[in-house]
Structure formats: C-alpha cells, structure tokens
Amino acid sequence: MNGNAWYNAPCRTWSAPAGDRLRVSGDEVSGALLINQEFDAATPYSGALEVRRRFPESALIGVRSGVTHSGSLSGNACVDDRIAAYLADGELPERKRGDRADVVCAPLPAPDPGSEPNSGAKRRSEPRTTQPTVLRTALRSARR
C-alpha cells in the first residue's frame, strides 16, 4: 500500500460538511503540463484524466504503475526531460485522442533497501538525455 494513503485516510470519515464544488474550466488556458502517477493515493489518476478533459490545451504525462506523488524531477528521464522542455520553451507533448495520457512513462524502480543511501543514479529508469542542459537554460532565461 502506498504510504501516502495513510495521510488521506482521515478524509473518509471527516465529520465537517463538504463545501460547494467549484466549477473549473481550462478553456482559456493555453498549454498546461499535467503529470500523474497511476497509483498516487493523494491525487487519483481518474482526477488527472478529468483535469485533462477540462483543460483542452493540456498534455498529460502518465506514469504507469507509479506510486509516488507526481514523481517529477526525481530521476525519471521520460518525465524530467519533458518537464525541462516545457519550462524552457513551453513545449508540450502532442495531445492524443481519447481519454488517456498523452505520454506514458515507466515508473522508477522501487528502492532497494540493500543499496547505499543517496544512490539515485542507480534508480533511473532511463539514461539522462537533455534534461540538465535544458533545465539550466530554462532557469537562466527565467532569471532575466
């Protein structure tokens, strides 16, 4: 079970009344990058698909069988390189037809309890490509 679920479990029996639901429309938003892992307990994948439907100019990166909260900039080149491209020049993955992710990435492997601490390089699911260079360029541009 995802440890994050324990933080959300009290919501099931919360005694306070629910407030009015907000109506959200992303029709006027041009270019939002969405990221969601399939088994993230805090933000269910069905919610990511709903946000994608409400923001028609968005693109969703889905992490199949991922269990962490978003998992962005954590060593997964499939996710990180797309975030860096979005931050650098607003580049979004091509939007696919249907109610699904536009890009599907594999999750990082589960941590190995026998490995040395802070050995993140061993956990990468794919080799790094352009992320560090693109991200640095994006950050420099943002400072100007």
C-alpha positions as CSV (number, residue, x, y, z in Angstrom):
1,M,0.0,0.0,0.0
2,N,1.2,3.5,-0.8
3,G,2.3,5.2,2.4
4,N,0.7,8.4,1.1
5,A,-2.7,6.8,1.6
6,W,-2.4,7.0,5.3
7,Y,-2.3,10.8,5.2
8,N,-5.5,10.8,3.2
9,A,-7.4,8.1,5.2
10,P,-9.0,10.6,7.7
11,C,-10.9,12.3,4.8
12,R,-13.1,9.2,4.6
13,T,-14.6,9.9,8.0
14,W,-14.2,13.6,8.3
15,S,-17.2,15.0,10.2
16,A,-17.2,18.5,8.7
17,P,-19.8,19.1,5.9
18,A,-18.5,19.4,2.4
19,G,-18.4,22.8,0.8
20,D,-19.9,23.7,-2.6
21,R,-18.0,22.2,-5.5
22,L,-16.0,24.5,-7.7
23,R,-16.6,24.6,-11.4
24,V,-13.3,24.7,-13.2
25,S,-12.8,25.3,-16.9
26,G,-9.5,25.5,-18.6
27,D,-10.8,26.6,-21.9
28,E,-8.8,29.9,-21.7
29,V,-5.6,28.2,-20.5
30,S,-3.1,27.6,-23.3
31,G,-0.6,24.9,-22.6
32,A,-0.7,23.2,-19.2
33,L,1.6,20.2,-18.5
34,L,0.0,17.6,-16.2
35,I,1.8,14.8,-14.5
36,N,0.3,12.0,-12.6
37,Q,1.3,8.5,-11.4
38,E,-1.3,5.8,-11.8
39,F,-1.4,4.7,-8.1
40,D,-0.7,8.1,-6.3
41,A,-3.1,7.9,-3.3
42,A,-3.2,11.7,-2.9
43,T,-4.2,12.5,-6.5
44,P,-6.0,9.6,-8.1
45,Y,-5.3,9.0,-11.8
46,S,-9.0,9.4,-12.6
47,G,-8.7,13.0,-11.4
48,A,-5.8,13.6,-13.8
49,L,-7.9,12.4,-16.6
50,E,-10.7,14.8,-15.5
51,V,-8.3,17.7,-15.4
52,R,-7.1,16.8,-18.9
53,R,-10.7,16.9,-20.1
54,R,-11.3,20.3,-18.5
55,F,-8.1,21.8,-19.9
56,P,-8.3,21.0,-23.7
57,E,-4.9,22.6,-24.4
58,S,-3.1,20.5,-21.8
59,A,-1.0,17.4,-22.1
60,L,-0.8,14.6,-19.5
61,I,2.3,12.6,-18.7
62,G,1.1,9.4,-17.0
63,V,3.4,7.1,-15.1
64,R,2.1,3.6,-15.4
65,S,2.1,1.7,-12.1
66,G,3.8,4.7,-10.4
67,V,3.0,5.1,-6.7
68,T,4.6,8.4,-5.7
69,H,3.1,11.9,-5.7
70,S,3.8,13.3,-9.2
71,G,7.3,11.9,-9.3
72,S,8.6,15.0,-11.2
73,L,12.3,15.9,-11.4
74,S,13.2,12.7,-9.5
75,G,15.5,10.9,-11.9
76,N,13.0,9.6,-14.5
77,A,14.2,10.9,-17.8
78,C,10.9,10.2,-19.5
79,V,9.2,12.6,-17.2
80,D,12.0,15.0,-16.4
81,D,13.1,15.7,-20.0
82,R,9.5,16.7,-20.8
83,I,9.3,19.0,-17.8
84,A,12.5,20.6,-18.8
85,A,11.3,21.2,-22.3
86,Y,8.1,22.7,-21.0
87,L,10.0,25.0,-18.7
88,A,12.5,26.0,-21.3
89,D,10.1,26.8,-24.2
90,G,6.6,25.8,-23.3
91,E,6.9,22.6,-25.4
92,L,4.1,20.1,-24.7
93,P,3.9,16.5,-25.7
94,E,1.5,16.0,-28.6
95,R,-2.1,15.6,-27.4
96,K,-3.6,12.2,-28.2
97,R,-7.2,11.5,-29.0
98,G,-9.3,9.9,-26.3
99,D,-9.5,9.8,-22.5
100,R,-5.9,8.9,-21.8
101,A,-2.4,10.1,-21.1
102,D,-0.6,11.8,-23.9
103,V,2.7,10.2,-22.9
104,V,3.1,7.1,-20.8
105,C,6.3,6.7,-18.8
106,A,7.6,3.7,-16.8
107,P,8.0,4.3,-13.1
108,L,11.3,4.4,-11.3
109,P,12.2,1.0,-9.8
110,A,11.3,0.5,-6.2
111,P,14.1,1.5,-3.8
112,D,16.5,-1.3,-2.9
113,P,16.8,-1.5,0.9
114,G,20.2,-3.0,0.5
115,S,21.6,-0.2,-1.7
116,E,23.7,2.7,-0.4
117,P,21.8,5.9,0.7
118,N,21.5,8.7,-1.9
119,S,22.4,6.4,-4.8
120,G,19.7,8.0,-7.0
121,A,21.7,7.4,-10.2
122,K,21.2,3.6,-9.7
123,R,17.4,4.2,-9.7
124,R,17.0,5.9,-13.0
125,S,14.7,4.0,-15.4
126,E,16.3,5.6,-18.5
127,P,19.6,7.3,-19.1
128,R,19.6,11.1,-18.8
129,T,19.4,12.9,-22.0
130,T,18.9,16.7,-22.3
131,Q,17.2,17.5,-19.0
132,P,20.1,19.1,-17.1
133,T,21.1,21.3,-20.1
134,V,17.5,22.3,-20.9
135,L,16.6,22.9,-17.3
136,R,19.6,25.1,-16.7
137,T,18.8,27.1,-19.9
138,A,15.2,27.5,-18.7
139,L,16.2,28.7,-15.3
140,R,18.7,31.2,-16.7
141,S,16.0,32.6,-19.0
142,A,13.6,32.9,-16.1
143,R,16.1,35.0,-14.1
144,R,16.4,37.6,-16.9
